[in-house]
Amino acid sequence: MEDGLKPYIDIKNKRMAILTTEDDEIHMALEFDENNNLVMHPRWNINIIILGDKHLKFTTNS
């Protein structure tokens, strides 16, 4: 993950949020739906690169 981003993980509710390191902006939210599909809610300035079966890379383009 890019140095300016920090993840917060909620394992119980199967959710993750990616914020700036200062915790002032949410760049992306991820969650699993009822069928265990990964649902991503990115902001306009986030890049998602799929690196493998279970590996993603997150960067900003701002």
N, CA, C and O atoms as a GROMACS GRO file, in nm:
protein
  248
    1MET      N    1   0.084  -0.117   0.000
    1MET     CA    2   0.000   0.000   0.000
    1MET      C    3   0.089   0.124   0.000
    1MET      O    4   0.195   0.126   0.063
    2GLU      N    5   0.046   0.224  -0.069
    2GLU     CA    6   0.119   0.351  -0.077
    2GLU      C    7   0.144   0.409   0.062
    2GLU      O    8   0.061   0.394   0.152
    3ASP      N    9   0.257   0.476   0.081
    3ASP     CA   10   0.294   0.530   0.212
    3ASP      C   11   0.191   0.625   0.271
    3ASP      O   12   0.178   0.632   0.393
    4GLY      N   13   0.119   0.699   0.188
    4GLY     CA   14   0.023   0.797   0.238
    4GLY      C   15  -0.112   0.738   0.277
    4GLY      O   16  -0.202   0.812   0.316
    5LEU      N   17  -0.126   0.605   0.267
    5LEU     CA   18  -0.254   0.540   0.298
    5LEU      C   19  -0.239   0.446   0.417
    5LEU      O   20  -0.132   0.391   0.442
    6LYS      N   21  -0.349   0.429   0.491
    6LYS     CA   22  -0.347   0.342   0.609
    6LYS      C   23  -0.478   0.262   0.614
    6LYS      O   24  -0.585   0.321   0.605
    7PRO      N   25  -0.470   0.128   0.627
    7PRO     CA   26  -0.593   0.047   0.632
    7PRO      C   27  -0.648   0.032   0.773
    7PRO      O   28  -0.574   0.029   0.871
    8TYR      N   29  -0.779   0.024   0.782
    8TYR     CA   30  -0.849  -0.013   0.904
    8TYR      C   31  -0.933  -0.136   0.872
    8TYR      O   32  -1.010  -0.133   0.776
    9ILE      N   33  -0.918  -0.243   0.948
    9ILE     CA   34  -0.986  -0.369   0.918
    9ILE      C   35  -1.083  -0.405   1.029
    9ILE      O   36  -1.049  -0.401   1.147
   10ASP      N   37  -1.205  -0.441   0.988
   10ASP     CA   38  -1.309  -0.489   1.080
   10ASP      C   39  -1.340  -0.632   1.038
   10ASP      O   40  -1.427  -0.656   0.953
   11ILE      N   41  -1.270  -0.728   1.098
   11ILE     CA   42  -1.283  -0.869   1.059
   11ILE      C   43  -1.424  -0.921   1.089
   11ILE      O   44  -1.481  -0.995   1.008
   12LYS      N   45  -1.479  -0.884   1.201
   12LYS     CA   46  -1.612  -0.934   1.240
   12LYS      C   47  -1.718  -0.901   1.135
   12LYS      O   48  -1.801  -0.986   1.102
   13ASN      N   49  -1.716  -0.779   1.082
   13ASN     CA   50  -1.815  -0.737   0.983
   13ASN      C   51  -1.766  -0.748   0.840
   13ASN      O   52  -1.835  -0.705   0.747
   14LYS      N   53  -1.646  -0.806   0.821
   14LYS     CA   54  -1.588  -0.828   0.688
   14LYS      C   55  -1.577  -0.698   0.609
   14LYS      O   56  -1.619  -0.690   0.493
   15ARG      N   57  -1.519  -0.596   0.672
   15ARG     CA   58  -1.505  -0.466   0.608
   15ARG      C   59  -1.364  -0.412   0.627
   15ARG      O   60  -1.293  -0.448   0.722
   16MET      N   61  -1.325  -0.325   0.536
   16MET     CA   62  -1.196  -0.257   0.544
   16MET      C   63  -1.213  -0.118   0.488
   16MET      O   64  -1.284  -0.098   0.389
   17ALA      N   65  -1.148  -0.021   0.548
   17ALA     CA   66  -1.146   0.116   0.497
   17ALA      C   67  -1.001   0.158   0.482
   17ALA      O   68  -0.916   0.122   0.563
   18ILE      N   69  -0.974   0.234   0.378
   18ILE     CA   70  -0.840   0.286   0.354
   18ILE      C   71  -0.847   0.438   0.367
   18ILE      O   72  -0.916   0.504   0.290
   19LEU      N   73  -0.775   0.491   0.465
   19LEU     CA   74  -0.772   0.634   0.491
   19LEU      C   75  -0.632   0.688   0.469
   19LEU      O   76  -0.536   0.613   0.453
   20THR      N   77  -0.622   0.821   0.467
   20THR     CA   78  -0.490   0.882   0.466
   20THR      C   79  -0.425   0.857   0.601
   20THR      O   80  -0.495   0.827   0.698
   21THR      N   81  -0.295   0.869   0.609
   21THR     CA   82  -0.225   0.843   0.735
   21THR      C   83  -0.266   0.940   0.845
   21THR      O   84  -0.248   0.910   0.963
   22GLU      N   85  -0.320   1.055   0.809
   22GLU     CA   86  -0.367   1.152   0.908
   22GLU      C   87  -0.513   1.126   0.948
   22GLU      O   88  -0.568   1.199   1.030
   23ASP      N   89  -0.574   1.024   0.892
   23ASP     CA   90  -0.714   0.987   0.919
   23ASP      C   91  -0.814   1.096   0.882
   23ASP      O   92  -0.921   1.104   0.941
   24ASP      N   93  -0.780   1.180   0.785
   24ASP     CA   94  -0.872   1.287   0.750
   24ASP      C   95  -0.953   1.263   0.623
   24ASP      O   96  -1.048   1.337   0.596
   25GLU      N   97  -0.919   1.161   0.544
   25GLU     CA   98  -0.994   1.131   0.423
   25GLU      C   99  -1.007   0.981   0.405
   25GLU      O  100  -0.910   0.907   0.423
   26ILE      N  101  -1.126   0.935   0.370
   26ILE     CA  102  -1.148   0.795   0.333
   26ILE      C  103  -1.130   0.785   0.182
   26ILE      O  104  -1.198   0.854   0.106
   27HIS      N  105  -1.038   0.700   0.140
   27HIS     CA  106  -1.013   0.682  -0.003
   27HIS      C  107  -1.088   0.562  -0.061
   27HIS      O  108  -1.118   0.558  -0.180
   28MET      N  109  -1.117   0.464   0.024
   28MET     CA  110  -1.184   0.346  -0.027
   28MET      C  111  -1.243   0.265   0.087
   28MET      O  112  -1.187   0.261   0.197
   29ALA      N  113  -1.356   0.201   0.059
   29ALA     CA  114  -1.414   0.105   0.153
   29ALA      C  115  -1.431  -0.026   0.078
   29ALA      O  116  -1.470  -0.027  -0.039
   30LEU      N  117  -1.401  -0.137   0.145
   30LEU     CA  118  -1.417  -0.270   0.087
   30LEU      C  119  -1.498  -0.353   0.184
   30LEU      O  120  -1.487  -0.338   0.306
   31GLU      N  121  -1.581  -0.441   0.129
   31GLU     CA  122  -1.660  -0.530   0.214
   31GLU      C  123  -1.696  -0.656   0.137
   31GLU      O  124  -1.692  -0.658   0.014
   32PHE      N  125  -1.732  -0.760   0.210
   32PHE     CA  126  -1.784  -0.881   0.148
   32PHE      C  127  -1.936  -0.878   0.160
   32PHE      O  128  -1.990  -0.849   0.266
   33ASP      N  129  -2.004  -0.909   0.049
   33ASP     CA  130  -2.150  -0.913   0.053
   33ASP      C  131  -2.198  -1.048   0.106
   33ASP      O  132  -2.117  -1.130   0.149
   34GLU      N  133  -2.329  -1.070   0.104
   34GLU     CA  134  -2.387  -1.193   0.160
   34GLU      C  135  -2.343  -1.320   0.086
   34GLU      O  136  -2.354  -1.430   0.140
   35ASN      N  137  -2.293  -1.305  -0.039
   35ASN     CA  138  -2.243  -1.419  -0.116
   35ASN      C  139  -2.090  -1.429  -0.113
   35ASN      O  140  -2.031  -1.503  -0.192
   36ASN      N  141  -2.027  -1.356  -0.022
   36ASN     CA  142  -1.882  -1.351  -0.008
   36ASN      C  143  -1.810  -1.296  -0.130
   36ASN      O  144  -1.695  -1.331  -0.156
   37ASN      N  145  -1.877  -1.209  -0.206
   37ASN     CA  146  -1.812  -1.137  -0.316
   37ASN      C  147  -1.750  -1.010  -0.260
   37ASN      O  148  -1.809  -0.944  -0.175
   38LEU      N  149  -1.631  -0.977  -0.305
   38LEU     CA  150  -1.565  -0.855  -0.261
   38LEU      C  151  -1.627  -0.736  -0.334
   38LEU      O  152  -1.631  -0.733  -0.456
   39VAL      N  153  -1.674  -0.639  -0.257
   39VAL     CA  154  -1.735  -0.518  -0.313
   39VAL      C  155  -1.645  -0.401  -0.275
   39VAL      O  156  -1.614  -0.382  -0.158
   40MET      N  157  -1.605  -0.323  -0.376
   40MET     CA  158  -1.515  -0.210  -0.354
   40MET      C  159  -1.590  -0.080  -0.379
   40MET      O  160  -1.666  -0.069  -0.475
   41HIS      N  161  -1.568   0.018  -0.293
   41HIS     CA  162  -1.629   0.150  -0.307
   41HIS      C  163  -1.516   0.253  -0.310
   41HIS      O  164  -1.488   0.317  -0.209
   42PRO      N  165  -1.450   0.269  -0.426
   42PRO     CA  166  -1.336   0.363  -0.433
   42PRO      C  167  -1.380   0.506  -0.458
   42PRO      O  168  -1.487   0.530  -0.515
   43ARG      N  169  -1.299   0.600  -0.416
   43ARG     CA  170  -1.315   0.739  -0.456
   43ARG      C  171  -1.256   0.755  -0.595
   43ARG      O  172  -1.192   0.663  -0.646
   44TRP      N  173  -1.278   0.868  -0.655
   44TRP     CA  174  -1.231   0.892  -0.791
   44TRP      C  175  -1.080   0.884  -0.805
   44TRP      O  176  -1.031   0.855  -0.915
   45ASN      N  177  -1.005   0.908  -0.700
   45ASN     CA  178  -0.859   0.920  -0.714
   45ASN      C  179  -0.781   0.798  -0.665
   45ASN      O  180  -0.662   0.810  -0.635
   46ILE      N  181  -0.845   0.682  -0.656
   46ILE     CA  182  -0.775   0.562  -0.609
   46ILE      C  183  -0.751   0.467  -0.727
   46ILE      O  184  -0.838   0.451  -0.812
   47ASN      N  185  -0.634   0.406  -0.730
   47ASN     CA  186  -0.602   0.306  -0.832
   47ASN      C  187  -0.596   0.170  -0.765
   47ASN      O  188  -0.538   0.156  -0.657
   48ILE      N  189  -0.657   0.070  -0.828
   48ILE     CA  190  -0.656  -0.067  -0.777
   48ILE      C  191  -0.589  -0.155  -0.880
   48ILE      O  192  -0.632  -0.160  -0.996
   49ILE      N  193  -0.484  -0.223  -0.840
   49ILE     CA  194  -0.414  -0.313  -0.932
   49ILE      C  195  -0.422  -0.454  -0.873
   49ILE      O  196  -0.384  -0.475  -0.758
   50ILE      N  197  -0.472  -0.548  -0.951
   50ILE     CA  198  -0.482  -0.687  -0.907
   50ILE      C  199  -0.349  -0.755  -0.938
   50ILE      O  200  -0.310  -0.767  -1.055
   51LEU      N  201  -0.280  -0.800  -0.833
   51LEU     CA  202  -0.148  -0.859  -0.848
   51LEU      C  203  -0.150  -1.012  -0.848
   51LEU      O  204  -0.052  -1.075  -0.885
   52GLY      N  205  -0.259  -1.069  -0.807
   52GLY     CA  206  -0.270  -1.214  -0.801
   52GLY      C  207  -0.405  -1.250  -0.742
   52GLY      O  208  -0.490  -1.163  -0.723
   53ASP      N  209  -0.424  -1.376  -0.715
   53ASP     CA  210  -0.554  -1.426  -0.669
   53ASP      C  211  -0.604  -1.353  -0.545
   53ASP      O  212  -0.723  -1.325  -0.535
   54LYS      N  213  -0.516  -1.323  -0.450
   54LYS     CA  214  -0.557  -1.259  -0.326
   54LYS      C  215  -0.472  -1.137  -0.293
   54LYS      O  216  -0.460  -1.100  -0.176
   55HIS      N  217  -0.414  -1.074  -0.393
   55HIS     CA  218  -0.327  -0.960  -0.369
   55HIS      C  219  -0.373  -0.841  -0.452
   55HIS      O  220  -0.390  -0.852  -0.574
   56LEU      N  221  -0.392  -0.728  -0.386
   56LEU     CA  222  -0.430  -0.603  -0.450
   56LEU      C  223  -0.329  -0.495  -0.411
   56LEU      O  224  -0.270  -0.500  -0.303
   57LYS      N  225  -0.310  -0.399  -0.499
   57LYS     CA  226  -0.223  -0.285  -0.469
   57LYS      C  227  -0.308  -0.159  -0.480
   57LYS      O  228  -0.380  -0.141  -0.578
   58PHE      N  229  -0.301  -0.072  -0.378
   58PHE     CA  230  -0.379   0.051  -0.376
   58PHE      C  231  -0.283   0.170  -0.380
   58PHE      O  232  -0.190   0.178  -0.300
   59THR      N  233  -0.306   0.262  -0.473
   59THR     CA  234  -0.232   0.386  -0.480
   59THR      C  235  -0.329   0.498  -0.515
   59THR      O  236  -0.439   0.472  -0.563
   60THR      N  237  -0.288   0.620  -0.491
   60THR     CA  238  -0.371   0.734  -0.532
   60THR      C  239  -0.309   0.797  -0.656
   60THR      O  240  -0.189   0.784  -0.680
   61ASN      N  241  -0.392   0.864  -0.733
   61ASN     CA  242  -0.340   0.933  -0.851
   61ASN      C  243  -0.347   1.084  -0.832
   61ASN      O  244  -0.351   1.161  -0.928
   62SER      N  245  -0.348   1.125  -0.705
   62SER     CA  246  -0.351   1.271  -0.679
   62SER      C  247  -0.221   1.315  -0.614
   62SER      O  248  -0.204   1.433  -0.584
   0.00000   0.00000   0.00000
